[in-house]
Amino acid sequence: MTTPLLVLIIVVIIGAFIYAIYFFSPKTIILRRLKQLPYSRIGSLQNNKFSKIEGTALNIENPLIAPLSQRKCVFYKMKIQKKVSTGKSSHWKTIVDEEVIQDFFVEQTGERIIVFPTKSPKNYYDYLVTDGKTSSGTFKDPTPEFKNLLNHYNIETEGLFGFNKQLRYGEAIVEVGERITIAGYVKWMKLDNPVADYSYSSIASITTKGKQKILITDHPDALRPKHGRV
């Protein structure tokens, strides 16, 4: 096999591999699926129909508190990693990977829909933008907030000779009051008890059906342009 042909084959294989990673990434999958669905108004949702809704996330009970930023939210994902060296190479090893979600409302022009996510079994598929980051390194001390969080998980911040370990933190949340996009099967329910600040006698909920999971994202590409929002 000639060298140019071999190089071409290698380039094609690498390109196909990179494209596969992109095509099947959580971000690409969820945005592609949502793009296929029209935006719906909560008041006109139909039972047992897979629908897409855009609106503001609101807590039902006491909101969750994001571990580092301490922001009020209904869903957070956080990850703590440390840099591990193995001979001539190094990589980031995940030492804490936490995901917490609760039932929440999505409000749209005064109307609400309730989302019922579950983790066991997991009935939702999500992509959240990581907007909370911090790190520490040899010549960079962890912030007091990061150090407190590391202490909470019993993670040592210093290594040999007292140098700081290379650690990093990423946090992605659905903040209370944040505009998000969701999709799932609609089920209308009668309200036996009134819901605070909600005057309607029934409410739509988002659930799953078969293998179709609830979709949740706060990515800007899933939002309708401001001039066209409902």
C-alpha positions as CSV (number, residue, x, y, z in Angstrom):
1,M,0.0,0.0,0.0
2,T,1.4,3.4,-1.0
3,T,2.2,5.9,1.7
4,P,-0.3,8.6,0.5
5,L,-3.1,6.1,0.4
6,L,-2.3,4.9,3.9
7,V,-2.3,8.4,5.1
8,L,-5.6,9.1,3.5
9,I,-7.2,6.0,5.1
10,I,-5.9,7.0,8.5
11,V,-7.3,10.6,8.1
12,V,-10.7,9.2,7.0
13,I,-10.8,6.8,10.0
14,I,-9.8,9.6,12.4
15,G,-12.4,11.9,10.8
16,A,-15.1,9.3,11.1
17,F,-14.2,8.7,14.7
18,I,-14.4,12.4,15.6
19,Y,-17.7,12.8,13.7
20,A,-19.2,9.8,15.6
21,I,-18.2,11.3,18.9
22,Y,-19.9,14.6,18.0
23,F,-23.0,12.9,16.4
24,F,-23.6,10.7,19.4
25,S,-22.7,13.2,22.1
26,P,-25.5,14.0,24.7
27,K,-25.6,17.6,23.5
28,T,-26.0,16.7,19.8
29,I,-28.5,14.0,20.4
30,I,-30.8,16.1,22.6
31,L,-30.6,19.2,20.4
32,R,-31.3,17.1,17.3
33,R,-34.3,15.4,18.9
34,L,-35.7,18.7,20.1
35,K,-35.2,20.4,16.8
36,Q,-37.6,17.9,15.2
37,L,-40.5,19.0,17.6
38,P,-42.6,22.1,17.3
39,Y,-42.9,24.4,20.3
40,S,-46.2,24.0,22.2
41,R,-48.3,26.2,24.5
42,I,-49.1,24.6,27.8
43,G,-52.8,25.4,27.6
44,S,-53.1,23.5,24.3
45,L,-51.2,20.4,25.1
46,Q,-52.9,17.1,24.3
47,N,-52.9,13.9,26.4
48,N,-50.4,11.2,25.5
49,K,-48.6,13.3,22.9
50,F,-44.9,13.8,22.9
51,S,-44.5,17.6,23.1
52,K,-41.8,20.3,23.5
53,I,-42.3,23.2,25.9
54,E,-40.1,26.1,26.7
55,G,-40.5,28.1,29.9
56,T,-39.1,29.1,33.3
57,A,-38.0,26.4,35.8
58,L,-39.6,26.8,39.2
59,N,-39.2,24.7,42.4
60,I,-42.2,22.9,43.9
61,E,-40.8,22.2,47.4
62,N,-37.7,23.7,48.9
63,P,-35.2,24.1,46.0
64,L,-31.9,22.3,45.8
65,I,-28.7,24.2,46.5
66,A,-25.8,23.8,44.1
67,P,-22.7,22.5,46.0
68,L,-20.2,25.2,45.1
69,S,-22.1,28.3,43.8
70,Q,-24.9,27.8,46.4
71,R,-27.4,28.8,43.7
72,K,-31.1,27.7,44.2
73,C,-31.9,25.1,41.6
74,V,-34.1,22.1,40.7
75,F,-31.4,20.0,39.1
76,Y,-27.6,20.0,39.5
77,K,-24.7,18.0,38.2
78,M,-21.2,18.3,39.6
79,K,-17.9,16.7,39.1
80,I,-14.6,16.9,40.9
81,Q,-11.5,15.6,39.2
82,K,-7.8,15.3,40.0
83,K,-4.9,15.1,37.6
84,V,-3.1,11.8,37.7
85,S,0.3,11.3,36.2
86,T,1.4,7.9,34.9
87,G,4.9,8.0,33.6
88,K,5.2,10.4,30.7
89,S,1.4,11.0,30.4
90,S,-1.3,12.3,32.6
91,H,-5.1,12.4,32.7
92,W,-8.0,13.7,34.7
93,K,-9.6,11.1,37.0
94,T,-13.1,11.7,38.3
95,I,-13.3,11.3,42.1
96,V,-16.8,12.7,42.7
97,D,-19.6,12.6,40.2
98,E,-22.9,13.7,41.7
99,E,-26.3,14.3,40.1
100,V,-29.4,15.5,42.0
101,I,-32.8,16.3,40.6
102,Q,-36.3,17.0,42.0
103,D,-39.8,17.4,40.6
104,F,-40.3,20.9,39.3
105,F,-42.6,23.2,37.4
106,V,-42.0,24.9,34.1
107,E,-44.0,28.1,33.8
108,Q,-45.1,29.7,30.5
109,T,-47.2,32.8,30.4
110,G,-48.8,32.1,33.7
111,E,-49.5,28.4,33.0
112,R,-47.5,25.6,34.5
113,I,-46.5,22.1,33.7
114,I,-45.0,19.7,36.2
115,V,-42.0,17.5,35.4
116,F,-41.6,14.1,37.2
117,P,-38.0,13.0,36.7
118,T,-36.7,9.8,38.4
119,K,-33.2,8.5,38.8
120,S,-33.9,4.8,39.5
121,P,-34.8,3.9,36.9
122,K,-33.6,7.0,35.1
123,N,-36.5,8.3,33.0
124,Y,-34.9,11.5,31.5
125,Y,-32.1,12.4,29.1
126,D,-30.4,15.7,29.7
127,Y,-27.8,18.2,28.6
128,L,-26.9,21.0,30.9
129,V,-24.4,23.8,30.2
130,T,-21.5,23.7,32.7
131,D,-21.4,27.3,34.0
132,G,-19.7,26.8,37.3
133,K,-16.0,26.0,37.2
134,T,-13.0,26.3,39.5
135,S,-9.6,24.7,40.0
136,S,-6.4,24.5,42.0
137,G,-2.9,23.6,41.2
138,T,0.8,23.7,42.2
139,F,0.9,27.5,42.5
140,K,-2.9,28.1,42.7
141,D,-4.6,27.7,46.0
142,P,-8.2,26.5,46.0
143,T,-10.8,29.2,46.8
144,P,-12.2,29.0,50.4
145,E,-15.5,27.8,48.9
146,F,-13.7,25.1,46.9
147,K,-11.6,24.1,49.8
148,N,-14.7,23.7,52.0
149,L,-16.3,21.5,49.4
150,L,-13.2,19.3,49.1
151,N,-13.1,19.0,52.8
152,H,-16.7,17.9,52.8
153,Y,-15.8,15.0,50.5
154,N,-12.6,14.3,52.5
155,I,-10.4,15.2,49.5
156,E,-6.9,16.2,50.4
157,T,-5.8,19.5,48.7
158,E,-2.1,19.1,49.3
159,G,0.3,16.5,48.1
160,L,4.0,15.8,48.5
161,F,6.1,18.6,50.1
162,G,2.9,20.6,50.7
163,F,2.2,21.6,47.1
164,N,-1.4,21.9,46.0
165,K,-2.9,19.0,44.1
166,Q,-4.2,19.7,40.7
167,L,-8.0,19.6,41.1
168,R,-10.9,20.9,39.1
169,Y,-14.6,21.3,39.6
170,G,-17.4,21.6,37.1
171,E,-21.0,22.5,37.9
172,A,-24.1,22.5,35.7
173,I,-27.6,23.4,37.0
174,V,-31.1,24.2,36.2
175,E,-31.4,27.3,38.3
176,V,-34.7,28.5,39.7
177,G,-36.0,31.1,37.3
178,E,-33.9,29.9,34.4
179,R,-35.4,29.5,31.0
180,I,-35.2,25.9,29.8
181,T,-36.6,23.5,27.2
182,I,-38.2,20.2,28.0
183,A,-40.1,17.4,26.1
184,G,-42.0,14.3,27.0
185,Y,-45.4,12.7,27.0
186,V,-48.2,14.9,28.3
187,K,-50.6,13.7,31.0
188,W,-53.3,16.1,32.3
189,M,-54.1,15.7,36.0
190,K,-56.9,17.1,38.3
191,L,-55.7,19.0,41.2
192,D,-57.3,17.9,44.5
193,N,-55.4,20.5,46.4
194,P,-54.6,24.0,45.2
195,V,-51.1,24.9,44.2
196,A,-49.6,28.2,45.4
197,D,-49.9,31.0,42.8
198,Y,-51.7,28.7,40.4
199,S,-55.4,29.2,39.9
200,Y,-56.3,26.3,37.6
201,S,-58.1,23.1,38.6
202,S,-55.9,20.8,36.4
203,I,-52.3,20.7,35.5
204,A,-50.3,19.1,32.7
205,S,-47.4,16.8,33.6
206,I,-44.5,15.5,31.6
207,T,-43.8,11.8,31.9
208,T,-42.3,8.9,29.8
209,K,-43.9,6.2,27.7
210,G,-42.1,3.1,26.6
211,K,-38.5,3.9,25.8
212,Q,-39.2,7.6,25.2
213,K,-37.5,9.5,27.9
214,I,-38.1,13.1,29.2
215,L,-35.7,15.6,27.6
216,I,-34.3,18.4,29.6
217,T,-31.8,21.1,28.5
218,D,-30.8,24.7,29.3
219,H,-28.7,25.0,26.1
220,P,-29.4,28.3,24.3
221,D,-29.7,26.5,21.0
222,A,-32.8,24.8,22.2
223,L,-34.6,28.1,23.1
224,R,-36.9,29.9,20.7
225,P,-35.5,33.3,19.7
226,K,-36.9,36.1,22.0
227,H,-39.1,37.6,19.3
228,G,-40.9,34.3,18.8
229,R,-41.3,33.1,22.4
230,V,-44.7,32.1,23.7
